[in-house]
Amino acid sequence: MAKVNLSTMNVQSLMDLRKRIDERLAECRTEMEKQLAEMGRIGGEPARGGRRGSALKGKKVAPKYRSPSGETWAGRGAKPRWVVAAIKEGKKLDDFLIEKSARKGRRKRRSKH
């Protein structure tokens, strides 16, 4: 591509160049979208805009915190009302921690070595 000295170009020439650049970028975008759509079909799933959900989303985890009344919370998502109320009263989140040995459903991962 030839080098262009923008400082010597008049306004009309710059506007024409800008229009040509915009048209070329639109062509490139269309081509890339076609390629991405084709890649989505090859993979077996339609393309979802490049976003994927978390691998942990929807998985149950053992509770990490327990209130004096027996309510539990795994520490995911928004804090439950009982946690918010307790913190306002001056308690700390660590006051409600469940001991690791008492948690049910927790298994240690085995090393692959």
C-alpha positions, -999 to 999 in steps of 0.1 A, spaced: 0 0 0 13 34 -9 22 58 19 -1 88 22 11 121 37 -21 132 55 -7 166 64 -6 176 27 -41 164 18 -70 189 16 -103 183 36 -122 168 7 -94 143 0 -93 134 37 -131 129 37 -129 106 7 -101 86 23 -122 82 54 -152 70 34 -130 44 16 -116 32 50 -150 29 65 -162 9 35 -132 -14 37 -137 -19 75 -173 -28 69 -163 -54 43 -137 -69 67 -163 -71 95 -188 -88 73 -162 -114 62 -151 -120 98 -187 -125 110 -192 -151 82 -161 -169 93 -172 -169 130 -206 -181 121 -191 -210 100 -168 -219 129 -198 -220 152 -215 -245 129 -185 -267 126 -181 -269 164 -217 -282 167 -231 -253 186 -242 -220 172 -219 -191 180 -229 -172 211 -210 -140 207 -179 -154 223 -194 -156 258 -194 -188 277 -210 -195 310 -189 -204 340 -181 -240 345 -193 -237 381 -226 -221 374 -255 -241 387 -232 -265 406 -241 -272 443 -214 -265 468 -212 -273 505 -223 -245 528 -195 -224 542 -215 -203 567 -242 -212 592 -265 -188 612 -274 -195 648 -309 -204 636 -295 -231 612 -297 -212 579 -267 -218 556 -249 -200 528 -222 -213 505 -206 -179 501 -217 -175 465 -238 -147 452 -255 -120 472 -253 -121 510 -284 -135 526 -305 -112 548 -293 -129 580 -257 -122 571 -263 -86 563 -283 -81 595 -256 -98 616 -229 -76 600 -249 -45 608 -250 -57 644 -212 -57 645 -205 -94 639 -180 -106 614 -185 -131 586 -158 -153 602 -181 -158 632 -204 -179 611 -178 -201 594 -185 -238 594 -154 -260 602 -140 -277 572 -143 -311 589 -180 -305 596 -189 -296 560 -207 -323 541 -201 -332 505 -166 -318 504 -141 -341 488 -104 -334 484 -93 -335 448 -68 -361 439 -36 -352 423 -31 -365 387 5 -373 394 
